[in-house]
């Protein structure tokens, strides 16, 4: 039937929901590349006005990717919780934005609502939000997950310690690991992107991380960011796997391009749960969030699998996949794909806040790799702005990369010092179990103030000496 809105004397028509969502999206280079972006600011405003008037219930009757053609659409439709949706079922998208900004949208109300929201609904409302709206609403969302530590509690900021090395040299990785630990990093996960994806090397890295965590009794989890099929083989061969990693996207075709499908992810989750490597917590329950997903706007477009949709709506659909498998961590790697998809610092900033907002509304433990590639029109000042906004918005975790420069993946991210700066600026602390461990180990000083110990903790002195001899 299409949608209409007039601006002045000009009438704008949008043929279907997919087109309406795309035209209403704030400008970004990926949508221009795909040919789905609004042709002008006037058309964009008209689409946003038409979208604001659209009932939320409409999203339950029109799919942006056909149900018959796409298992992600089938997942979204078949698992929708009508009872959870009922409190907002009478609202339009614009009314929903206003409700989210109001006092009725408490943390408890948002948690109860999450199973009733579809990714297209949250993508739609994000397109009507200002930057401050994206931060204010996301901050109210509470999502807590556990494996060996507790992620997502209020007033906490966790980090993924990312000790990548261009040749997977164990001594080089160990040096970065110690650097990060001595700066209080690593409570979300110690995660390595392997330079070589062969199974024996993956297993060596998993064993190294397990030995480190066991030796120092660290309340954290490890992950080698290899393909899920490699992780399944590693589990079958007895490797010490904590978390299963996989990059995912918002359409079946894009996920097939990654070599995955929903049944494979379910198999991997079941295999990881069978190992029972999570900690037993004080309530007697074991930490059973065993999945770690990474996403990024533009992945479906780069795979030629976007179905004419805008990249932000498809990114939100990837979060429906994530939600189904109850992950410990979801990381939007916001500027990694490059300027073809997010051209400059302004687009990267907006996209990072949108991703965090949409994931949190859908009930996910959202982190962000605040990053850019060296050929993007962005710099460290842009990333500082996004980092600070995300931390005020309650992001669960960020990256900790030595010097903020990943020497294996060749992109710019956030450093151990960035996490310290945000914790100091905003009064944030590490995950509680990890904070207690940092104090026991002497990494941070005793007392209420989170302050690094100026002297080398005795427990780490032998490791530092061994690294010195191998240099």
C-alpha positions in Angstrom: 0.0 0.0 0.0 3.0 2.3 0.5 3.5 5.3 2.8 3.2 9.0 2.2 4.2 12.3 3.7 4.3 15.8 2.4 6.9 18.5 3.1 5.6 21.8 1.9 4.1 21.3 -1.5 6.1 18.1 -2.3 4.6 14.7 -1.6 6.9 11.8 -0.9 5.9 8.1 -1.4 7.7 5.1 0.1 6.5 1.8 -1.5 7.0 -0.5 1.4 8.4 -0.8 5.0 11.9 -1.7 3.8 12.0 1.5 1.7 10.6 3.6 4.4 13.1 2.4 7.0 16.0 3.0 4.5 15.0 6.5 3.5 14.5 7.5 7.2 18.0 6.5 8.1 20.5 9.2 9.0 23.0 9.6 6.1 25.8 7.0 5.8 27.9 5.9 2.9 26.9 2.2 2.9 23.3 3.0 2.2 24.4 5.4 -0.6 26.5 2.5 -2.0 23.5 0.2 -1.8 21.3 2.8 -3.5 18.8 2.8 -0.7 19.5 6.1 1.0 17.3 9.1 0.8 18.1 11.3 -2.2 17.9 14.5 -0.1 17.5 15.8 3.5 14.0 16.7 2.7 13.1 13.1 1.6 14.8 11.8 4.8 12.7 14.1 7.0 9.5 13.1 5.1 10.4 9.4 5.7 11.0 10.0 9.4 7.7 11.8 9.7 5.9 8.9 8.0 7.7 6.4 10.2 6.8 8.3 13.3 3.1 7.9 12.4 3.4 4.1 11.8 1.8 1.8 14.4 4.3 -0.6 16.0 1.9 -3.4 15.3 2.5 -2.9 11.6 6.0 -4.5 12.0 4.3 -7.8 12.9 2.5 -7.9 9.5 5.1 -6.8 7.0 8.6 -8.3 6.8 11.6 -6.4 5.3 13.1 -9.8 4.2 10.5 -12.4 3.2 9.6 -15.1 5.7 9.8 -17.8 3.1 13.3 -16.9 2.1 15.1 -16.2 5.3 15.6 -18.1 8.5 16.4 -14.9 10.5 13.0 -13.5 9.6 11.4 -16.8 10.6 13.3 -16.7 13.9 12.1 -13.1 14.6 8.4 -13.9 13.7 8.2 -17.3 15.4 9.8 -16.3 18.7 7.9 -13.0 19.1 6.4 -12.7 22.6 2.9 -11.1 22.1 2.3 -10.8 25.9 5.5 -8.9 26.4 4.6 -6.6 23.5 1.1 -5.8 24.8 2.0 -2.7 26.9 3.2 -0.8 23.8 1.1 -2.5 21.1 -1.1 0.6 20.8 1.7 3.0 20.1 3.1 4.4 17.0 6.9 4.5 16.4 6.9 8.2 17.4 4.8 7.6 20.5 7.1 4.7 21.4 10.1 7.1 21.3 8.3 9.4 23.7 7.4 6.5 26.0 11.0 5.3 26.1 12.1 8.8 27.2 9.5 8.9 30.0 9.5 7.6 33.5 7.2 4.7 32.7 10.1 3.1 30.8 12.0 2.0 33.9 14.7 -0.6 33.9 12.3 -3.2 35.0 9.7 -2.3 32.4 12.3 -2.3 29.6 13.6 -5.8 30.7 10.0 -7.1 30.6 9.4 -5.5 27.2 12.5 -6.8 25.4 11.1 -10.2 24.2 8.1 -8.3 22.7 10.2 -6.1 20.5 11.4 -7.0 17.0 14.7 -5.7 15.6 12.8 -3.7 13.0 10.9 -1.9 15.7 14.0 -0.9 17.6 15.7 0.1 14.4 12.8 2.3 13.5 12.6 4.1 16.7 16.4 4.7 16.7 16.0 6.6 13.4 13.8 9.1 15.2 16.2 9.6 18.1 18.8 12.3 18.7 22.2 11.3 20.1 21.2 12.2 23.6 18.0 10.1 23.2 20.0 7.1 22.2 22.2 7.4 25.3 19.4 8.2 27.8 17.3 5.3 26.8 20.1 2.7 26.5 21.3 3.7 30.0 18.0 2.6 31.5 18.4 -0.9 30.1 19.8 -3.5 32.5 21.2 -6.7 31.0 23.4 -8.9 33.3 25.3 -12.0 32.1 27.7 -14.4 33.8 30.4 -17.0 33.1 33.2 -16.6 35.6 32.4 -12.9 36.2 29.3 -10.8 36.2 29.0 -8.4 33.2 26.5 -5.5 32.9 25.9 -4.4 36.5 25.2 -0.7 37.0 28.3 1.4 37.6 30.6 -1.1 35.9 32.7 -0.9 32.7 34.4 -4.1 31.6 37.1 -4.6 28.9 38.1 -7.2 26.4 41.8 -7.7 26.7 42.9 -8.1 23.0 46.5 -9.2 22.8 46.7 -9.9 19.1 50.1 -10.6 17.4 50.8 -10.6 13.7 52.5 -14.1 13.9 50.7 -15.5 17.0 54.0 -15.4 18.8 53.3 -16.7 22.3 55.8 -14.4 24.0 54.5 -11.4 22.2 50.9 -12.3 23.2 52.0 -12.9 26.8 53.7 -9.4 26.9 50.5 -7.8 25.8 48.5 -9.9 28.2 50.6 -8.8 31.2 50.5 -5.2 30.1 46.7 -5.3 30.0 46.3 -7.1 33.3 48.6 -4.6 35.1 46.3 -1.9 33.8 43.2 -3.6 35.1 41.9 -4.9 31.8 40.4 -8.3 30.9 37.2 -8.7 32.9 34.9 -9.1 30.0 37.1 -11.6 28.2 40.7 -12.2 27.1 40.1 -12.6 23.4 42.7 -13.3 20.7 42.1 -12.9 17.0 44.5 -15.6 15.7 46.7 -14.7 12.7 46.5 -18.3 11.6 43.1 -20.0 11.7 44.5 -23.6 11.6 43.1 -25.8 14.3 46.5 -26.8 16.0 47.3 -23.1 16.5 43.9 -22.3 17.8 44.3 -25.1 20.4 47.7 -23.9 21.4 46.3 -20.4 22.1 43.3 -21.9 24.0 45.7 -23.9 26.2 47.9 -20.9 26.8 45.0 -18.7 28.0 43.6 -21.5 30.1 47.0 -22.0 31.8 47.2 -18.3 32.5 43.7 -18.0 34.0 44.2 -21.1 36.1 47.6 -20.1 37.4 46.4 -16.8 38.6 42.9 -17.9 39.5 41.5 -15.1 37.4 37.7 -14.7 37.4 37.4 -14.1 33.7 37.0 -16.1 30.5 39.0 -16.7 27.4 38.1 -16.9 23.7 40.0 -17.5 20.5 38.1 -15.7 17.8 38.1 -18.5 15.2 35.3 -19.8 13.1 32.6 -21.7 15.0 33.4 -24.9 13.2 37.0 -24.7 14.4 35.8 -24.2 18.0 33.5 -27.3 17.7 36.5 -29.4 16.5 38.6 -28.0 19.4 35.9 -29.0 21.9 35.8 -32.5 20.4 39.5 -32.8 20.8 39.4 -31.8 24.5 40.5 -28.1 24.2 39.7 -25.8 27.2 37.0 -23.7 25.5 35.2 -21.1 27.6 33.3 -19.0 25.0 32.3 -19.8 21.4 32.9 -16.9 19.1 31.2 -16.1 15.8 30.7 -13.1 13.5 27.0 -12.9 12.6 24.7 -10.8 10.3 21.1 -10.0 9.9 20.1 -12.2 7.0 20.3 -15.9 6.2 22.3 -15.2 3.0 24.9 -13.0 4.8 25.3 -15.7 7.5 25.7 -18.3 4.9 28.5 -16.1 3.6 30.1 -16.5 7.0 29.7 -20.2 6.7 27.1 -20.5 9.4 23.4 -21.1 10.0 21.2 -21.1 13.1 21.4 -24.8 13.7 25.2 -24.7 13.7 25.2 -22.0 16.3 22.8 -24.0 18.4 25.1 -27.0 18.1 28.1 -25.0 19.2 26.3 -23.5 22.2 25.2 -27.0 23.4 28.8 -28.2 23.0 30.2 -25.4 25.1 27.5 -25.8 27.8 28.3 -29.5 28.1 31.8 -28.5 29.3 30.4 -26.7 32.4 33.4 -24.5 32.7 31.5 -21.5 34.1 31.9 -20.6 37.8 29.5 -21.6 40.5 28.1 -18.3 41.9 26.8 -17.6 45.4 23.2 -18.4 44.3 24.3 -21.9 43.4 23.9 -21.4 39.7 26.6 -21.9 37.2 27.6 -19.2 34.7 26.1 -20.5 31.5 26.4 -17.6 29.0 28.9 -19.2 26.6 28.5 -17.3 23.3 30.5 -14.2 22.1 29.1 -12.6 19.0 30.5 -9.8 16.9 28.6 -7.7 14.4 29.0 -4.5 12.3 26.9 -2.3 10.1 27.6 -3.1 6.4 28.3 -6.9 6.7 25.2 -7.9 4.8 25.9 -5.3 2.1 29.5 -6.4 1.7 28.2 -10.0 1.2 25.7 -8.9 -1.4 22.9 -10.1 0.9 21.1 -7.0 2.1 17.8 -7.5 0.2 17.5 -3.8 -0.4 17.5 -3.0 3.3 19.5 -0.3 5.0 22.5 -1.5 7.0 21.3 -0.3 10.4 18.1 -2.3 10.2 20.0 -5.4 9.2 22.4 -4.8 12.1 19.5 -4.8 14.5 18.3 -8.1 12.9 21.7 -9.6 13.8 20.8 -8.8 17.4 17.8 -11.1 17.1 20.1 -13.9 16.2 22.3 -13.0 19.2 19.4 -12.8 21.6 18.2 -16.3 20.7 21.5 -17.8 21.9 21.8 -15.9 25.2 25.4 -14.6 24.8 27.8 -13.4 27.5 28.9 -10.6 25.2 27.9 -8.9 21.9 30.4 -6.6 20.3 29.5 -4.1 17.5 32.8 -3.5 15.7 31.5 -0.2 14.6 34.1 1.3 12.3 36.0 -1.8 11.2 34.6 -2.5 7.8 35.7 0.9 6.5 34.6 4.2 5.0 32.6 2.5 2.2 30.0 1.8 4.9 30.6 4.5 7.6 32.5 7.3 5.9 33.6 9.6 8.7 33.7 10.1 12.4 30.2 11.6 12.5 28.7 8.5 10.8 30.8 6.1 13.0 29.6 7.9 16.2 26.0 7.8 15.3 26.2 4.1 14.2 27.9 3.1 17.5 25.2 4.7 19.6 22.4 3.2 17.4 23.9 -0.3 17.7 24.3 0.0 21.4 20.7 1.4 21.8 19.1 -1.3 19.6 21.0 -4.2 21.3 20.2 -3.0 24.8 16.5 -2.6 24.0 16.4 -6.2 22.6 17.9 -7.4 25.9 21.5 -7.9 24.9 24.8 -7.4 26.8 26.3 -4.8 24.4 29.9 -3.8 24.0 31.5 -1.7 21.3 34.8 -1.8 19.6 35.2 2.0 19.2 37.4 1.9 16.2 38.3 3.1 12.7 40.4 2.1 9.8 43.3 4.3 8.6 41.6 5.2 5.4 38.4 6.5 7.1 37.8 10.3 7.6 38.1 9.8 11.3 40.7 10.3 14.1 41.3 9.6 17.8 39.2 12.7 18.8 36.2 11.2 17.1 36.7 8.0 18.9 37.1 9.7 22.3 33.8 11.4 21.7 32.0 8.1 20.9 33.8 6.3 23.7 32.7 8.9 26.3 29.1 8.9 25.0 28.9 5.1 25.1 30.2 4.9 28.6 27.7 7.4 29.8 25.0 5.3 28.0 26.0 2.2 30.0 28.0 0.2 27.5 29.0 -3.1 29.0 32.5 -3.4 27.7 35.1 -1.8 25.3 38.3 -3.1 23.8 41.7 -3.0 25.5 44.4 -3.0 22.8 48.1 -2.2 23.5 48.5 1.4 22.5 45.1 1.4 20.8 46.8 0.1 17.6 46.0 -3.5 16.7 49.2 -4.6 14.9 47.6 -7.8 13.6 44.3 -6.5 12.3 45.7 -3.1 11.3 43.1 -0.8 12.7 42.7 1.8 15.5 40.8 0.8 18.6 40.8 1.7 22.3 43.7 1.2 24.8 44.1 0.0 28.3 44.5 3.7 29.2 41.2 4.6 27.6 39.4 2.2 29.9 41.2 3.7 32.9 40.3 7.2 31.8 36.6 6.3 31.5 36.5 4.6 34.8 38.1 7.6 36.5 36.0 10.2 34.6 32.6 8.5 35.2 33.2 6.7 38.5 33.0 3.2 36.8 34.6 0.0 38.1 35.5 -3.4 36.7 33.3 -6.4 37.1 33.0 -7.1 40.8 34.8 -10.4 40.8 37.6 -9.1 38.7 37.9 -5.9 40.8 38.3 -8.1 44.0 40.9 -10.2 42.2 42.8 -7.0 41.1 43.0 -6.0 44.7 44.1 -9.4 46.0 46.8 -9.5 43.4 48.0 -6.0 44.2 47.3 -4.5 40.8 45.1 -1.8 42.3 45.6 -0.3 45.7 43.3 -1.0 48.7 40.6 1.5 49.4 37.5 3.0 47.8 39.4 4.8 45.1 40.2 2.8 42.0 43.9 3.5 41.6 46.7 1.4 40.1 49.5 0.2 42.3 52.7 2.1 41.4 54.9 -0.9 42.1 55.0 -4.2 40.3 52.8 -6.8 42.0 55.0 -9.6 43.3 52.9 -12.4 41.7 53.7 -11.1 38.2 57.4 -10.5 38.7 58.5 -14.0 37.6 56.5 -13.7 34.4 58.0 -10.3 33.7 61.5 -11.7 34.2 60.9 -14.6 31.9 59.7 -12.3 29.1 62.7 -10.1 29.6 65.0 -13.1 29.1 63.1 -14.2 25.9 63.2 -10.7 24.4 
